[in-house]
Amino acid sequence: MSLKVTARAALAAFALLSSAQSASALEEITVGYFLEWPMPFEYGKATGKYDEALGVKVNWVSFDAGTAMSAAMASGDVQLSVSQGVPPFVVATSAGQDLKIVDVAVSYSENDNCVVAEKLEIDKTSAKELEGKKVGVPIGTAAHYGFLKQMSHFGVDIGTMEIVDMAPADGAAAFAQGSLDMVCGWGGALRRMKEHGNVLLTGAEKEELGILVFDVTSAPASFVAEQSELVAKFLKVTADMNAMWKSGEHKAEMLPVIAKDAGMSEEATESTMATFVFPSVDEQLGAKWLGGGAQEFMKGVAKVFLDAGSIPSTRDTYEGAVDTGPLKAASAM
């Protein structure tokens, strides 16, 4: 054996040892999520199932928008983000941030929308009247994408509108005070928005226009590569919690825990979750989602943002923004 080969082997062994030591030295991780966005994983969060399965302490931090999740992952403060919207993920990865989608968290076309002030008496037959109006939109999010697609569908010139970047909770408060003509958001904030106005299109009508609305679990590419087994274990717990909820047999046990963790009433939690779809692991790995559909959808989202001047450039393809390795490993656990 040559000295060069021996040296390469030694370096490889050292790299493996260092990687193992790095993995074993990991004692805790931080995971981002949303309040007022009730999901089955919160039962596992509240009962310590993630800590137990992962063998590390899991710290949880709440956010008000997916764009903030991207920033936290870029800074290294957050290792995983549950239910990050696809549009903010696309914005971040288009800008060069190396993130990976590791699962489809939830699909919710009925729970992300824009609401028009009731005093304006504008509906889908008179949407052009929105030109010149003031709208609160969380820029770079799924709500922003939906807003752009709806305005394009109705032929509304957004250049005439005053668009204010507002988190959903802030937008809902301003809308209630009469400071906005239109506002966009999701979850609890969207419910409050609807108390003072009406949507232009239902979830089903939006889907007919190709406006899919789904969230993903995302993570920095380096974390997924270095901690693939830990990520797989995390996704396994999530899948188990989804299966528990979908079975219908554990609702009485899970609902109060999820509601408390989400900061909502049980009634609001149940009605919100009734509009959510949690794809199984097999479904996620299929063509509709991570088997190609999500990647194509991201390309379309990027083009909408590019055409609207919201991002300066897009990636040629978003195939590399998805890593199904941990999810496949989770399915075998």
KANORVEN-V221772 format. One record per run of one state. SS is the DSSP state (H for helix, E for strand, - for the rest). FROM is the first residue (numbers start at 1). LEN is the number of residues. If there is no record, write none. Layout:
BEGIN
SS:FROM:LEN, SS:FROM:LEN
END
This chain:
BEGIN
-:1:2, H:3:23, -:26:2, E:28:7, -:35:6, H:41:6, -:47:2, H:49:6, -:55:2, E:57:7, -:64:2, H:66:10, -:76:4, E:80:6, H:86:9, -:95:4, E:99:9, -:108:1, H:109:3, E:112:6, H:118:3, -:121:6, H:127:4, -:131:3, E:134:4, -:138:4, H:142:13, -:155:3, H:158:3, -:161:1, E:162:4, -:166:2, H:168:9, -:177:5, E:182:5, H:187:8, -:195:2, E:197:3, -:200:3, H:203:6, -:209:5, E:214:7, H:221:6, -:227:1, H:228:20, -:248:3, H:251:12, -:263:3, H:266:8, -:274:3, E:277:1, -:278:3, H:281:4, -:285:8, H:293:15, -:308:11, H:319:3, E:322:1, -:323:2, H:325:7, -:332:2
END
